[in-house]
Amino acid sequence: MFLGGLIRYFSPGSDMNRDTAYLYAAGVVVCSFFIVLIENPLWLAALHAGMKMRVGTCSLIYRKVNLSATNLEIDFSFPFLYNFIFLS
């Protein structure tokens, strides 16, 4: 809405005055500012939840492989776990 009014100011044959164009530009800036204030914390929360899920899943896989290796008396190393978790 604000962007449309601002574009209308620059169209040929427009009778809009400069003060109205400034108000439309201020509306665009304020809306952009609110998007930054609202969207960035939401992305941060989503990425934080994703990292928690990844850590939990890797921990579960590590415990499962460690338990299996202990029961089967298999020696596994860090490269094995790295390949198992990140490349599969």
PDB file with SEQRES, HELIX, SHEET and CRYST1 records, atoms N, CA, C and O in Angstrom:
SEQRES   1 A   88  MET PHE LEU GLY GLY LEU ILE ARG TYR PHE SER PRO GLY          
SEQRES   2 A   88  SER ASP MET ASN ARG ASP THR ALA TYR LEU TYR ALA ALA          
SEQRES   3 A   88  GLY VAL VAL VAL CYS SER PHE PHE ILE VAL LEU ILE GLU          
SEQRES   4 A   88  ASN PRO LEU TRP LEU ALA ALA LEU HIS ALA GLY MET LYS          
SEQRES   5 A   88  MET ARG VAL GLY THR CYS SER LEU ILE TYR ARG LYS VAL          
SEQRES   6 A   88  ASN LEU SER ALA THR ASN LEU GLU ILE ASP PHE SER PHE          
SEQRES   7 A   88  PRO PHE LEU TYR ASN PHE ILE PHE LEU SER                      
HELIX    1 AA1 PHE A    2  PHE A   10  1                                   9    
HELIX    2 AA2 ARG A   18  LEU A   72  1                                  55    
HELIX    3 AA3 PHE A   78  PHE A   86  1                                   9    
CRYST1    1.000    1.000    1.000  90.00  90.00  90.00 P 1           1          
ATOM      1  N   MET A   1       0.825  -1.170   0.000  1.00  0.00           N  
ATOM      2  CA  MET A   1       0.000   0.000   0.000  1.00  0.00           C  
ATOM      3  C   MET A   1       0.882   1.252   0.000  1.00  0.00           C  
ATOM      4  O   MET A   1       0.688   2.149  -0.821  1.00  0.00           O  
ATOM      5  N   PHE A   2       1.841   1.312   0.909  1.00  0.00           N  
ATOM      6  CA  PHE A   2       2.730   2.469   0.954  1.00  0.00           C  
ATOM      7  C   PHE A   2       3.629   2.527  -0.276  1.00  0.00           C  
ATOM      8  O   PHE A   2       3.886   3.600  -0.823  1.00  0.00           O  
ATOM      9  N   LEU A   3       4.098   1.366  -0.698  1.00  0.00           N  
ATOM     10  CA  LEU A   3       4.979   1.333  -1.858  1.00  0.00           C  
ATOM     11  C   LEU A   3       4.234   1.742  -3.123  1.00  0.00           C  
ATOM     12  O   LEU A   3       4.787   2.425  -3.985  1.00  0.00           O  
ATOM     13  N   GLY A   4       2.989   1.325  -3.225  1.00  0.00           N  
ATOM     14  CA  GLY A   4       2.174   1.732  -4.374  1.00  0.00           C  
ATOM     15  C   GLY A   4       1.981   3.236  -4.430  1.00  0.00           C  
ATOM     16  O   GLY A   4       2.057   3.829  -5.506  1.00  0.00           O  
ATOM     17  N   GLY A   5       1.732   3.860  -3.289  1.00  0.00           N  
ATOM     18  CA  GLY A   5       1.601   5.314  -3.248  1.00  0.00           C  
ATOM     19  C   GLY A   5       2.893   6.013  -3.602  1.00  0.00           C  
ATOM     20  O   GLY A   5       2.882   7.045  -4.273  1.00  0.00           O  
ATOM     21  N   LEU A   6       4.019   5.453  -3.150  1.00  0.00           N  
ATOM     22  CA  LEU A   6       5.311   6.050  -3.469  1.00  0.00           C  
ATOM     23  C   LEU A   6       5.608   5.928  -4.961  1.00  0.00           C  
ATOM     24  O   LEU A   6       6.128   6.865  -5.566  1.00  0.00           O  
ATOM     25  N   ILE A   7       5.289   4.806  -5.549  1.00  0.00           N  
ATOM     26  CA  ILE A   7       5.483   4.628  -6.991  1.00  0.00           C  
ATOM     27  C   ILE A   7       4.566   5.570  -7.771  1.00  0.00           C  
ATOM     28  O   ILE A   7       4.961   6.114  -8.802  1.00  0.00           O  
ATOM     29  N   ARG A   8       3.359   5.757  -7.283  1.00  0.00           N  
ATOM     30  CA  ARG A   8       2.420   6.656  -7.957  1.00  0.00           C  
ATOM     31  C   ARG A   8       2.958   8.091  -7.984  1.00  0.00           C  
ATOM     32  O   ARG A   8       2.679   8.831  -8.927  1.00  0.00           O  
ATOM     33  N   TYR A   9       3.718   8.489  -6.972  1.00  0.00           N  
ATOM     34  CA  TYR A   9       4.308   9.826  -6.943  1.00  0.00           C  
ATOM     35  C   TYR A   9       5.273  10.026  -8.114  1.00  0.00           C  
ATOM     36  O   TYR A   9       5.337  11.113  -8.688  1.00  0.00           O  
ATOM     37  N   PHE A  10       6.021   8.979  -8.469  1.00  0.00           N  
ATOM     38  CA  PHE A  10       7.011   9.094  -9.537  1.00  0.00           C  
ATOM     39  C   PHE A  10       6.445   8.818 -10.926  1.00  0.00           C  
ATOM     40  O   PHE A  10       7.162   8.963 -11.916  1.00  0.00           O  
ATOM     41  N   SER A  11       5.193   8.428 -11.022  1.00  0.00           N  
ATOM     42  CA  SER A  11       4.608   8.176 -12.341  1.00  0.00           C  
ATOM     43  C   SER A  11       4.351   9.509 -13.058  1.00  0.00           C  
ATOM     44  O   SER A  11       4.075  10.520 -12.411  1.00  0.00           O  
ATOM     45  N   PRO A  12       4.443   9.508 -14.390  1.00  0.00           N  
ATOM     46  CA  PRO A  12       4.220  10.753 -15.128  1.00  0.00           C  
ATOM     47  C   PRO A  12       2.776  11.246 -14.964  1.00  0.00           C  
ATOM     48  O   PRO A  12       1.836  10.451 -14.969  1.00  0.00           O  
ATOM     49  N   GLY A  13       2.619  12.514 -14.824  1.00  0.00           N  
ATOM     50  CA  GLY A  13       1.302  13.117 -14.701  1.00  0.00           C  
ATOM     51  C   GLY A  13       0.703  13.007 -13.314  1.00  0.00           C  
ATOM     52  O   GLY A  13      -0.506  13.181 -13.161  1.00  0.00           O  
ATOM     53  N   SER A  14       1.505  12.724 -12.294  1.00  0.00           N  
ATOM     54  CA  SER A  14       0.989  12.594 -10.946  1.00  0.00           C  
ATOM     55  C   SER A  14       0.812  13.977 -10.329  1.00  0.00           C  
ATOM     56  O   SER A  14       1.653  14.859 -10.504  1.00  0.00           O  
ATOM     57  N   ASP A  15      -0.298  14.157  -9.600  1.00  0.00           N  
ATOM     58  CA  ASP A  15      -0.537  15.438  -8.943  1.00  0.00           C  
ATOM     59  C   ASP A  15      -0.312  15.349  -7.430  1.00  0.00           C  
ATOM     60  O   ASP A  15      -0.773  16.212  -6.682  1.00  0.00           O  
ATOM     61  N   MET A  16       0.384  14.325  -6.987  1.00  0.00           N  
ATOM     62  CA  MET A  16       0.668  14.144  -5.562  1.00  0.00           C  
ATOM     63  C   MET A  16       1.771  15.110  -5.138  1.00  0.00           C  
ATOM     64  O   MET A  16       2.743  15.304  -5.867  1.00  0.00           O  
ATOM     65  N   ASN A  17       1.624  15.710  -3.971  1.00  0.00           N  
ATOM     66  CA  ASN A  17       2.655  16.643  -3.516  1.00  0.00           C  
ATOM     67  C   ASN A  17       3.784  15.901  -2.797  1.00  0.00           C  
ATOM     68  O   ASN A  17       3.655  14.716  -2.489  1.00  0.00           O  
ATOM     69  N   ARG A  18       4.862  16.584  -2.539  1.00  0.00           N  
ATOM     70  CA  ARG A  18       6.067  15.988  -1.975  1.00  0.00           C  
ATOM     71  C   ARG A  18       5.843  15.503  -0.544  1.00  0.00           C  
ATOM     72  O   ARG A  18       6.402  14.478  -0.152  1.00  0.00           O  
ATOM     73  N   ASP A  19       5.043  16.212   0.240  1.00  0.00           N  
ATOM     74  CA  ASP A  19       4.808  15.807   1.630  1.00  0.00           C  
ATOM     75  C   ASP A  19       4.107  14.458   1.710  1.00  0.00           C  
ATOM     76  O   ASP A  19       4.427  13.638   2.570  1.00  0.00           O  
ATOM     77  N   THR A  20       3.157  14.230   0.820  1.00  0.00           N  
ATOM     78  CA  THR A  20       2.467  12.934   0.791  1.00  0.00           C  
ATOM     79  C   THR A  20       3.441  11.828   0.397  1.00  0.00           C  
ATOM     80  O   THR A  20       3.390  10.728   0.948  1.00  0.00           O  
ATOM     81  N   ALA A  21       4.319  12.116  -0.547  1.00  0.00           N  
ATOM     82  CA  ALA A  21       5.330  11.124  -0.939  1.00  0.00           C  
ATOM     83  C   ALA A  21       6.260  10.806   0.223  1.00  0.00           C  
ATOM     84  O   ALA A  21       6.650   9.654   0.410  1.00  0.00           O  
ATOM     85  N   TYR A  22       6.617  11.823   1.006  1.00  0.00           N  
ATOM     86  CA  TYR A  22       7.446  11.582   2.192  1.00  0.00           C  
ATOM     87  C   TYR A  22       6.720  10.700   3.201  1.00  0.00           C  
ATOM     88  O   TYR A  22       7.333   9.838   3.829  1.00  0.00           O  
ATOM     89  N   LEU A  23       5.426  10.912   3.355  1.00  0.00           N  
ATOM     90  CA  LEU A  23       4.646  10.068   4.281  1.00  0.00           C  
ATOM     91  C   LEU A  23       4.609   8.618   3.794  1.00  0.00           C  
ATOM     92  O   LEU A  23       4.737   7.684   4.586  1.00  0.00           O  
ATOM     93  N   TYR A  24       4.432   8.444   2.482  1.00  0.00           N  
ATOM     94  CA  TYR A  24       4.459   7.082   1.945  1.00  0.00           C  
ATOM     95  C   TYR A  24       5.839   6.436   2.137  1.00  0.00           C  
ATOM     96  O   TYR A  24       5.931   5.255   2.472  1.00  0.00           O  
ATOM     97  N   ALA A  25       6.891   7.198   1.929  1.00  0.00           N  
ATOM     98  CA  ALA A  25       8.245   6.671   2.132  1.00  0.00           C  
ATOM     99  C   ALA A  25       8.481   6.319   3.595  1.00  0.00           C  
ATOM    100  O   ALA A  25       9.108   5.305   3.902  1.00  0.00           O  
ATOM    101  N   ALA A  26       7.977   7.160   4.497  1.00  0.00           N  
ATOM    102  CA  ALA A  26       8.103   6.848   5.922  1.00  0.00           C  
ATOM    103  C   ALA A  26       7.326   5.582   6.269  1.00  0.00           C  
ATOM    104  O   ALA A  26       7.774   4.796   7.104  1.00  0.00           O  
ATOM    105  N   GLY A  27       6.185   5.375   5.652  1.00  0.00           N  
ATOM    106  CA  GLY A  27       5.415   4.146   5.869  1.00  0.00           C  
ATOM    107  C   GLY A  27       6.173   2.917   5.416  1.00  0.00           C  
ATOM    108  O   GLY A  27       6.145   1.882   6.081  1.00  0.00           O  
ATOM    109  N   VAL A  28       6.859   3.030   4.272  1.00  0.00           N  
ATOM    110  CA  VAL A  28       7.672   1.908   3.783  1.00  0.00           C  
ATOM    111  C   VAL A  28       8.796   1.592   4.775  1.00  0.00           C  
ATOM    112  O   VAL A  28       9.066   0.427   5.069  1.00  0.00           O  
ATOM    113  N   VAL A  29       9.441   2.633   5.281  1.00  0.00           N  
ATOM    114  CA  VAL A  29      10.543   2.434   6.224  1.00  0.00           C  
ATOM    115  C   VAL A  29      10.041   1.824   7.529  1.00  0.00           C  
ATOM    116  O   VAL A  29      10.669   0.912   8.066  1.00  0.00           O  
ATOM    117  N   VAL A  30       8.926   2.313   8.039  1.00  0.00           N  
ATOM    118  CA  VAL A  30       8.386   1.799   9.307  1.00  0.00           C  
ATOM    119  C   VAL A  30       7.961   0.341   9.147  1.00  0.00           C  
ATOM    120  O   VAL A  30       8.219  -0.479  10.027  1.00  0.00           O  
ATOM    121  N   CYS A  31       7.318   0.018   8.039  1.00  0.00           N  
ATOM    122  CA  CYS A  31       6.918  -1.387   7.815  1.00  0.00           C  
ATOM    123  C   CYS A  31       8.135  -2.291   7.696  1.00  0.00           C  
ATOM    124  O   CYS A  31       8.127  -3.409   8.212  1.00  0.00           O  
ATOM    125  N   SER A  32       9.171  -1.827   7.027  1.00  0.00           N  
ATOM    126  CA  SER A  32      10.403  -2.616   6.925  1.00  0.00           C  
ATOM    127  C   SER A  32      11.035  -2.809   8.291  1.00  0.00           C  
ATOM    128  O   SER A  32      11.551  -3.885   8.593  1.00  0.00           O  
ATOM    129  N   PHE A  33      10.999  -1.779   9.113  1.00  0.00           N  
ATOM    130  CA  PHE A  33      11.566  -1.871  10.457  1.00  0.00           C  
ATOM    131  C   PHE A  33      10.813  -2.890  11.301  1.00  0.00           C  
ATOM    132  O   PHE A  33      11.431  -3.665  12.031  1.00  0.00           O  
ATOM    133  N   PHE A  34       9.484  -2.898  11.210  1.00  0.00           N  
ATOM    134  CA  PHE A  34       8.699  -3.869  11.967  1.00  0.00           C  
ATOM    135  C   PHE A  34       8.944  -5.291  11.483  1.00  0.00           C  
ATOM    136  O   PHE A  34       8.942  -6.228  12.282  1.00  0.00           O  
ATOM    137  N   ILE A  35       9.154  -5.457  10.189  1.00  0.00           N  
ATOM    138  CA  ILE A  35       9.468  -6.791   9.663  1.00  0.00           C  
ATOM    139  C   ILE A  35      10.787  -7.283  10.253  1.00  0.00           C  
ATOM    140  O   ILE A  35      10.913  -8.448  10.629  1.00  0.00           O  
ATOM    141  N   VAL A  36      11.765  -6.385  10.329  1.00  0.00           N  
ATOM    142  CA  VAL A  36      13.059  -6.757  10.912  1.00  0.00           C  
ATOM    143  C   VAL A  36      12.895  -7.128  12.383  1.00  0.00           C  
ATOM    144  O   VAL A  36      13.477  -8.108  12.848  1.00  0.00           O  
ATOM    145  N   LEU A  37      12.103  -6.347  13.115  1.00  0.00           N  
ATOM    146  CA  LEU A  37      11.916  -6.628  14.546  1.00  0.00           C  
ATOM    147  C   LEU A  37      11.173  -7.930  14.800  1.00  0.00           C  
ATOM    148  O   LEU A  37      11.425  -8.597  15.803  1.00  0.00           O  
ATOM    149  N   ILE A  38      10.271  -8.296  13.916  1.00  0.00           N  
ATOM    150  CA  ILE A  38       9.461  -9.490  14.128  1.00  0.00           C  
ATOM    151  C   ILE A  38      10.100 -10.723  13.501  1.00  0.00           C  
ATOM    152  O   ILE A  38      10.105 -11.791  14.113  1.00  0.00           O  
ATOM    153  N   GLU A  39      10.639 -10.593  12.291  1.00  0.00           N  
ATOM    154  CA  GLU A  39      11.101 -11.759  11.549  1.00  0.00           C  
ATOM    155  C   GLU A  39      12.423 -12.312  12.081  1.00  0.00           C  
ATOM    156  O   GLU A  39      12.585 -13.531  12.146  1.00  0.00           O  
ATOM    157  N   ASN A  40      13.359 -11.467  12.458  1.00  0.00           N  
ATOM    158  CA  ASN A  40      14.661 -11.958  12.912  1.00  0.00           C  
ATOM    159  C   ASN A  40      14.567 -12.821  14.167  1.00  0.00           C  
ATOM    160  O   ASN A  40      15.201 -13.875  14.204  1.00  0.00           O  
ATOM    161  N   PRO A  41      13.812 -12.435  15.199  1.00  0.00           N  
ATOM    162  CA  PRO A  41      13.699 -13.340  16.355  1.00  0.00           C  
ATOM    163  C   PRO A  41      13.011 -14.669  16.008  1.00  0.00           C  
ATOM    164  O   PRO A  41      13.328 -15.703  16.596  1.00  0.00           O  
ATOM    165  N   LEU A  42      12.078 -14.639  15.062  1.00  0.00           N  
ATOM    166  CA  LEU A  42      11.425 -15.887  14.665  1.00  0.00           C  
ATOM    167  C   LEU A  42      12.416 -16.821  13.977  1.00  0.00           C  
ATOM    168  O   LEU A  42      12.418 -18.024  14.237  1.00  0.00           O  
ATOM    169  N   TRP A  43      13.259 -16.272  13.100  1.00  0.00           N  
ATOM    170  CA  TRP A  43      14.279 -17.093  12.455  1.00  0.00           C  
ATOM    171  C   TRP A  43      15.275 -17.626  13.479  1.00  0.00           C  
ATOM    172  O   TRP A  43      15.702 -18.778  13.401  1.00  0.00           O  
ATOM    173  N   LEU A  44      15.636 -16.789  14.428  1.00  0.00           N  
ATOM    174  CA  LEU A  44      16.555 -17.229  15.477  1.00  0.00           C  
ATOM    175  C   LEU A  44      15.962 -18.387  16.269  1.00  0.00           C  
ATOM    176  O   LEU A  44      16.657 -19.362  16.556  1.00  0.00           O  
ATOM    177  N   ALA A  45      14.695 -18.288  16.621  1.00  0.00           N  
ATOM    178  CA  ALA A  45      14.041 -19.362  17.367  1.00  0.00           C  
ATOM    179  C   ALA A  45      13.946 -20.638  16.537  1.00  0.00           C  
ATOM    180  O   ALA A  45      14.152 -21.734  17.059  1.00  0.00           O  
ATOM    181  N   ALA A  46      13.641 -20.505  15.265  1.00  0.00           N  
ATOM    182  CA  ALA A  46      13.541 -21.689  14.400  1.00  0.00           C  
ATOM    183  C   ALA A  46      14.898 -22.371  14.239  1.00  0.00           C  
ATOM    184  O   ALA A  46      14.988 -23.597  14.307  1.00  0.00           O  
ATOM    185  N   LEU A  47      15.941 -21.590  14.027  1.00  0.00           N  
ATOM    186  CA  LEU A  47      17.271 -22.175  13.887  1.00  0.00           C  
ATOM    187  C   LEU A  47      17.755 -22.789  15.197  1.00  0.00           C  
ATOM    188  O   LEU A  47      18.441 -23.811  15.188  1.00  0.00           O  
ATOM    189  N   HIS A  48      17.407 -22.178  16.305  1.00  0.00           N  
ATOM    190  CA  HIS A  48      17.782 -22.727  17.615  1.00  0.00           C  
ATOM    191  C   HIS A  48      17.098 -24.069  17.851  1.00  0.00           C  
ATOM    192  O   HIS A  48      17.725 -25.012  18.335  1.00  0.00           O  
ATOM    193  N   ALA A  49      15.817 -24.156  17.512  1.00  0.00           N  
ATOM    194  CA  ALA A  49      15.096 -25.429  17.658  1.00  0.00           C  
ATOM    195  C   ALA A  49      15.692 -26.488  16.738  1.00  0.00           C  
ATOM    196  O   ALA A  49      15.811 -27.650  17.127  1.00  0.00           O  
ATOM    197  N   GLY A  50      16.066 -26.100  15.530  1.00  0.00           N  
ATOM    198  CA  GLY A  50      16.694 -27.044  14.605  1.00  0.00           C  
ATOM    199  C   GLY A  50      18.025 -27.560  15.120  1.00  0.00           C  
ATOM    200  O   GLY A  50      18.337 -28.742  14.979  1.00  0.00           O  
ATOM    201  N   MET A  51      18.814 -26.670  15.719  1.00  0.00           N  
ATOM    202  CA  MET A  51      20.092 -27.106  16.285  1.00  0.00           C  
ATOM    203  C   MET A  51      19.879 -28.050  17.459  1.00  0.00           C  
ATOM    204  O   MET A  51      20.624 -29.016  17.625  1.00  0.00           O  
ATOM    205  N   LYS A  52      18.864 -27.775  18.275  1.00  0.00           N  
ATOM    206  CA  LYS A  52      18.570 -28.681  19.391  1.00  0.00           C  
ATOM    207  C   LYS A  52      18.167 -30.058  18.880  1.00  0.00           C  
ATOM    208  O   LYS A  52      18.576 -31.073  19.444  1.00  0.00           O  
ATOM    209  N   MET A  53      17.368 -30.099  17.818  1.00  0.00           N  
ATOM    210  CA  MET A  53      16.966 -31.391  17.257  1.00  0.00           C  
ATOM    211  C   MET A  53      18.166 -32.133  16.678  1.00  0.00           C  
ATOM    212  O   MET A  53      18.275 -33.352  16.815  1.00  0.00           O  
ATOM    213  N   ARG A  54      19.066 -31.394  16.031  1.00  0.00           N  
ATOM    214  CA  ARG A  54      20.253 -32.036  15.466  1.00  0.00           C  
ATOM    215  C   ARG A  54      21.140 -32.604  16.561  1.00  0.00           C  
ATOM    216  O   ARG A  54      21.632 -33.726  16.436  1.00  0.00           O  
ATOM    217  N   VAL A  55      21.349 -31.857  17.617  1.00  0.00           N  
ATOM    218  CA  VAL A  55      22.171 -32.348  18.727  1.00  0.00           C  
ATOM    219  C   VAL A  55      21.521 -33.568  19.371  1.00  0.00           C  
ATOM    220  O   VAL A  55      22.203 -34.542  19.692  1.00  0.00           O  
ATOM    221  N   GLY A  56      20.211 -33.516  19.558  1.00  0.00           N  
ATOM    222  CA  GLY A  56      19.512 -34.658  20.144  1.00  0.00           C  
ATOM    223  C   GLY A  56      19.599 -35.898  19.273  1.00  0.00           C  
ATOM    224  O   GLY A  56      19.811 -37.003  19.773  1.00  0.00           O  
ATOM    225  N   THR A  57      19.436 -35.715  17.973  1.00  0.00           N  
ATOM    226  CA  THR A  57      19.521 -36.851  17.054  1.00  0.00           C  
ATOM    227  C   THR A  57      20.926 -37.426  17.014  1.00  0.00           C  
ATOM    228  O   THR A  57      21.099 -38.645  17.046  1.00  0.00           O  
ATOM    229  N   CYS A  58      21.931 -36.561  16.943  1.00  0.00           N  
ATOM    230  CA  CYS A  58      23.317 -37.048  16.938  1.00  0.00           C  
ATOM    231  C   CYS A  58      23.655 -37.762  18.242  1.00  0.00           C  
ATOM    232  O   CYS A  58      24.360 -38.771  18.236  1.00  0.00           O  
ATOM    233  N   SER A  59      23.156 -37.240  19.356  1.00  0.00           N  
ATOM    234  CA  SER A  59      23.391 -37.887  20.643  1.00  0.00           C  
ATOM    235  C   SER A  59      22.738 -39.264  20.688  1.00  0.00           C  
ATOM    236  O   SER A  59      23.327 -40.221  21.194  1.00  0.00           O  
ATOM    237  N   LEU A  60      21.537 -39.360  20.165  1.00  0.00           N  
ATOM    238  CA  LEU A  60      20.838 -40.640  20.120  1.00  0.00           C  
ATOM    239  C   LEU A  60      21.582 -41.642  19.247  1.00  0.00           C  
ATOM    240  O   LEU A  60      21.720 -42.806  19.621  1.00  0.00           O  
ATOM    241  N   ILE A  61      22.060 -41.201  18.091  1.00  0.00           N  
ATOM    242  CA  ILE A  61      22.811 -42.091  17.202  1.00  0.00           C  
ATOM    243  C   ILE A  61      24.119 -42.513  17.863  1.00  0.00           C  
ATOM    244  O   ILE A  61      24.511 -43.677  17.782  1.00  0.00           O  
ATOM    245  N   TYR A  62      24.793 -41.572  18.515  1.00  0.00           N  
ATOM    246  CA  TYR A  62      26.047 -41.903  19.191  1.00  0.00           C  
ATOM    247  C   TYR A  62      25.826 -42.953  20.272  1.00  0.00           C  
ATOM    248  O   TYR A  62      26.581 -43.920  20.367  1.00  0.00           O  
ATOM    249  N   ARG A  63      24.797 -42.765  21.083  1.00  0.00           N  
ATOM    250  CA  ARG A  63      24.511 -43.743  22.146  1.00  0.00           C  
ATOM    251  C   ARG A  63      24.162 -45.100  21.570  1.00  0.00           C  
ATOM    252  O   ARG A  63      24.582 -46.129  22.099  1.00  0.00           O  
ATOM    253  N   LYS A  64      23.391 -45.110  20.481  1.00  0.00           N  
ATOM    254  CA  LYS A  64      22.990 -46.378  19.867  1.00  0.00           C  
ATOM    255  C   LYS A  64      24.213 -47.104  19.301  1.00  0.00           C  
ATOM    256  O   LYS A  64      24.375 -48.307  19.504  1.00  0.00           O  
ATOM    257  N   VAL A  65      25.066 -46.370  18.596  1.00  0.00           N  
ATOM    258  CA  VAL A  65      26.258 -46.994  18.018  1.00  0.00           C  
ATOM    259  C   VAL A  65      27.213 -47.420  19.124  1.00  0.00           C  
ATOM    260  O   VAL A  65      27.825 -48.485  19.032  1.00  0.00           O  
ATOM    261  N   ASN A  66      27.351 -46.615  20.159  1.00  0.00           N  
ATOM    262  CA  ASN A  66      28.238 -46.948  21.269  1.00  0.00           C  
ATOM    263  C   ASN A  66      27.738 -48.194  21.994  1.00  0.00           C  
ATOM    264  O   ASN A  66      28.531 -49.064  22.353  1.00  0.00           O  
ATOM    265  N   LEU A  67      26.429 -48.283  22.211  1.00  0.00           N  
ATOM    266  CA  LEU A  67      25.860 -49.456  22.862  1.00  0.00           C  
ATOM    267  C   LEU A  67      26.037 -50.697  22.003  1.00  0.00           C  
ATOM    268  O   LEU A  67      26.372 -51.766  22.513  1.00  0.00           O  
ATOM    269  N   SER A  68      25.810 -50.557  20.689  1.00  0.00           N  
ATOM    270  CA  SER A  68      25.986 -51.702  19.788  1.00  0.00           C  
ATOM    271  C   SER A  68      27.440 -52.138  19.740  1.00  0.00           C  
ATOM    272  O   SER A  68      27.736 -53.333  19.740  1.00  0.00           O  
ATOM    273  N   ALA A  69      28.353 -51.164  19.699  1.00  0.00           N  
ATOM    274  CA  ALA A  69      29.772 -51.506  19.636  1.00  0.00           C  
ATOM    275  C   ALA A  69      30.237 -52.156  20.937  1.00  0.00           C  
ATOM    276  O   ALA A  69      31.097 -53.037  20.923  1.00  0.00           O  
ATOM    277  N   THR A  70      29.668 -51.721  22.057  1.00  0.00           N  
ATOM    278  CA  THR A  70      30.039 -52.317  23.342  1.00  0.00           C  
ATOM    279  C   THR A  70      29.539 -53.754  23.424  1.00  0.00           C  
ATOM    280  O   THR A  70      30.256 -54.640  23.890  1.00  0.00           O  
ATOM    281  N   ASN A  71      28.308 -53.986  22.971  1.00  0.00           N  
ATOM    282  CA  ASN A  71      27.755 -55.340  23.030  1.00  0.00           C  
ATOM    283  C   ASN A  71      28.439 -56.280  22.048  1.00  0.00           C  
ATOM    284  O   ASN A  71      28.602 -57.466  22.336  1.00  0.00           O  
ATOM    285  N   LEU A  72      28.843 -55.760  20.887  1.00  0.00           N  
ATOM    286  CA  LEU A  72      29.470 -56.612  19.869  1.00  0.00           C  
ATOM    287  C   LEU A  72      30.992 -56.581  19.953  1.00  0.00           C  
ATOM    288  O   LEU A  72      31.672 -57.239  19.165  1.00  0.00           O  
ATOM    289  N   GLU A  73      31.530 -55.820  20.903  1.00  0.00           N  
ATOM    290  CA  GLU A  73      32.965 -55.676  21.098  1.00  0.00           C  
ATOM    291  C   GLU A  73      33.664 -55.190  19.833  1.00  0.00           C  
ATOM    292  O   GLU A  73      34.688 -55.736  19.422  1.00  0.00           O  
ATOM    293  N   ILE A  74      33.088 -54.151  19.223  1.00  0.00           N  
ATOM    294  CA  ILE A  74      33.665 -53.537  18.028  1.00  0.00           C  
ATOM    295  C   ILE A  74      34.277 -52.208  18.450  1.00  0.00           C  
ATOM    296  O   ILE A  74      33.669 -51.452  19.207  1.00  0.00           O  
ATOM    297  N   ASP A  75      35.471 -51.926  17.963  1.00  0.00           N  
ATOM    298  CA  ASP A  75      36.115 -50.646  18.250  1.00  0.00           C  
ATOM    299  C   ASP A  75      35.757 -49.673  17.120  1.00  0.00           C  
ATOM    300  O   ASP A  75      36.086 -49.912  15.959  1.00  0.00           O  
ATOM    301  N   PHE A  76      35.092 -48.593  17.467  1.00  0.00           N  
ATOM    302  CA  PHE A  76      34.769 -47.588  16.455  1.00  0.00           C  
ATOM    303  C   PHE A  76      35.464 -46.285  16.813  1.00  0.00           C  
ATOM    304  O   PHE A  76      35.706 -45.993  17.984  1.00  0.00           O  
ATOM    305  N   SER A  77      35.775 -45.522  15.800  1.00  0.00           N  
ATOM    306  CA  SER A  77      36.530 -44.288  16.007  1.00  0.00           C  
ATOM    307  C   SER A  77      35.702 -43.088  15.570  1.00  0.00           C  
ATOM    308  O   SER A  77      34.584 -43.233  15.075  1.00  0.00           O  
ATOM    309  N   PHE A  78      36.264 -41.913  15.760  1.00  0.00           N  
ATOM    310  CA  PHE A  78      35.574 -40.676  15.386  1.00  0.00           C  
ATOM    311  C   PHE A  78      35.263 -40.615  13.894  1.00  0.00           C  
ATOM    312  O   PHE A  78      34.155 -40.209  13.544  1.00  0.00           O  
ATOM    313  N   PRO A  79      36.184 -40.997  12.980  1.00  0.00           N  
ATOM    314  CA  PRO A  79      35.826 -40.936  11.554  1.00  0.00           C  
ATOM    315  C   PRO A  79      34.636 -41.818  11.205  1.00  0.00           C  
ATOM    316  O   PRO A  79      33.832 -41.471  10.339  1.00  0.00           O  
ATOM    317  N   PHE A  80      34.524 -42.959  11.879  1.00  0.00           N  
ATOM    318  CA  PHE A  80      33.368 -43.817  11.633  1.00  0.00           C  
ATOM    319  C   PHE A  80      32.076 -43.102  11.999  1.00  0.00           C  
ATOM    320  O   PHE A  80      31.114 -43.120  11.231  1.00  0.00           O  
ATOM    321  N   LEU A  81      32.051 -42.469  13.175  1.00  0.00           N  
ATOM    322  CA  LEU A  81      30.857 -41.745  13.598  1.00  0.00           C  
ATOM    323  C   LEU A  81      30.571 -40.546  12.698  1.00  0.00           C  
ATOM    324  O   LEU A  81      29.417 -40.267  12.374  1.00  0.00           O  
ATOM    325  N   TYR A  82      31.620 -39.843  12.298  1.00  0.00           N  
ATOM    326  CA  TYR A  82      31.436 -38.694  11.416  1.00  0.00           C  
ATOM    327  C   TYR A  82      30.789 -39.133  10.106  1.00  0.00           C  
ATOM    328  O   TYR A  82      29.834 -38.510   9.642  1.00  0.00           O  
ATOM    329  N   ASN A  83      31.306 -40.196   9.516  1.00  0.00           N  
ATOM    330  CA  ASN A  83      30.737 -40.707   8.272  1.00  0.00           C  
ATOM    331  C   ASN A  83      29.317 -41.213   8.491  1.00  0.00           C  
ATOM    332  O   ASN A  83      28.445 -41.017   7.644  1.00  0.00           O  
ATOM    333  N   PHE A  84      29.093 -41.847   9.599  1.00  0.00           N  
ATOM    334  CA  PHE A  84      27.774 -42.414   9.881  1.00  0.00           C  
ATOM    335  C   PHE A  84      26.729 -41.329  10.090  1.00  0.00           C  
ATOM    336  O   PHE A  84      25.608 -41.452   9.598  1.00  0.00           O  
ATOM    337  N   ILE A  85      27.076 -40.273  10.807  1.00  0.00           N  
ATOM    338  CA  ILE A  85      26.091 -39.240  11.145  1.00  0.00           C  
ATOM    339  C   ILE A  85      25.909 -38.254   9.999  1.00  0.00           C  
ATOM    340  O   ILE A  85      24.775 -37.967   9.617  1.00  0.00           O  
ATOM    341  N   PHE A  86      26.995 -37.731   9.444  1.00  0.00           N  
ATOM    342  CA  PHE A  86      26.894 -36.611   8.529  1.00  0.00           C  
ATOM    343  C   PHE A  86      26.828 -36.989   7.058  1.00  0.00           C  
ATOM    344  O   PHE A  86      26.349 -36.196   6.246  1.00  0.00           O  
ATOM    345  N   LEU A  87      27.288 -38.160   6.698  1.00  0.00           N  
ATOM    346  CA  LEU A  87      27.303 -38.527   5.292  1.00  0.00           C  
ATOM    347  C   LEU A  87      26.237 -39.533   4.911  1.00  0.00           C  
ATOM    348  O   LEU A  87      26.113 -39.878   3.736  1.00  0.00           O  
ATOM    349  N   SER A  88      25.476 -40.005   5.856  1.00  0.00           N  
ATOM    350  CA  SER A  88      24.430 -40.972   5.511  1.00  0.00           C  
ATOM    351  C   SER A  88      23.087 -40.308   5.362  1.00  0.00           C  
ATOM    352  O   SER A  88      22.095 -40.978   5.073  1.00  0.00           O  
TER     353      SER A  88                                                      
END                                                                             
